[in-house]
């Protein structure tokens, strides 16, 4: 009896090969939930740092009118310059439109995002020796699959109970399977945009 042939066709062998193929597909972006764990990024380092906006001429084929294409380019550039805190059209990110929707029993999206942003505020205060206090969530953009990033824009006070409201940004990572706790990535005052688009 040829055991090598039997081994090649055994369920165990097929499973090993199948898992290897799935891992390769995961690395290529097909099965996000099977990807190897993504290492947590370094605190206060933005993944957009050092990158420049570069439009892709191939995108123009998606539009019938030049005006619509130019509007798309302007919004894409605005999103890029916001470093992820403004929705980028035709991308993998999406804005949370209803912050009052329930995500868990008796927990709204706004409450969840407030908790996540406060992780970043707490670390920011510890690292910078500040007293920033989150007041209200303004906008949330979510990006990702197995590991998600929430780009949270919020109003804050830099001196608790007094002073003007200042717009801040927080970026936090979460795991879709909730098998690890969320991790703060950065927190900062919102930079002044160089591009203004009227809504």
Secondary structure as the mmCIF struct_conf table of DSSP 4:
data_model
#
loop_
_struct_conf.conf_type_id
_struct_conf.id
_struct_conf.beg_label_comp_id
_struct_conf.beg_label_asym_id
_struct_conf.beg_label_seq_id
_struct_conf.end_label_comp_id
_struct_conf.end_label_asym_id
_struct_conf.end_label_seq_id
HELX_RH_AL_P HELX_RH_AL_P1 UNK A 3 UNK A 9
BEND BEND1 UNK A 10 UNK A 10
HELX_RH_AL_P HELX_RH_AL_P2 UNK A 11 UNK A 27
TURN_TY1_P TURN_TY1_P1 UNK A 28 UNK A 29
BEND BEND2 UNK A 30 UNK A 30
HELX_RH_3T_P HELX_RH_3T_P1 UNK A 32 UNK A 34
BEND BEND3 UNK A 35 UNK A 35
HELX_LH_PP_P HELX_LH_PP_P1 UNK A 36 UNK A 42
TURN_TY1_P TURN_TY1_P2 UNK A 43 UNK A 44
TURN_TY1_P TURN_TY1_P3 UNK A 47 UNK A 50
HELX_RH_3T_P HELX_RH_3T_P2 UNK A 57 UNK A 62
BEND BEND4 UNK A 64 UNK A 65
HELX_RH_AL_P HELX_RH_AL_P3 UNK A 66 UNK A 81
TURN_TY1_P TURN_TY1_P4 UNK A 82 UNK A 84
BEND BEND5 UNK A 85 UNK A 86
HELX_LH_PP_P HELX_LH_PP_P2 UNK A 87 UNK A 88
TURN_TY1_P TURN_TY1_P5 UNK A 89 UNK A 90
BEND BEND6 UNK A 91 UNK A 92
STRN STRN1 UNK A 93 UNK A 95
TURN_TY1_P TURN_TY1_P6 UNK A 99 UNK A 100
BEND BEND7 UNK A 101 UNK A 101
STRN STRN2 UNK A 102 UNK A 104
TURN_TY1_P TURN_TY1_P7 UNK A 105 UNK A 106
STRN STRN3 UNK A 107 UNK A 108
HELX_RH_AL_P HELX_RH_AL_P4 UNK A 109 UNK A 128
TURN_TY1_P TURN_TY1_P8 UNK A 129 UNK A 129
STRN STRN4 UNK A 133 UNK A 144
BEND BEND8 UNK A 145 UNK A 146
STRN STRN5 UNK A 147 UNK A 159
TURN_TY1_P TURN_TY1_P9 UNK A 160 UNK A 161
STRN STRN6 UNK A 162 UNK A 175
TURN_TY1_P TURN_TY1_P10 UNK A 176 UNK A 177
BEND BEND9 UNK A 180 UNK A 180
STRN STRN7 UNK A 183 UNK A 189
HELX_LH_PP_P HELX_LH_PP_P3 UNK A 190 UNK A 193
BEND BEND10 UNK A 194 UNK A 194
#
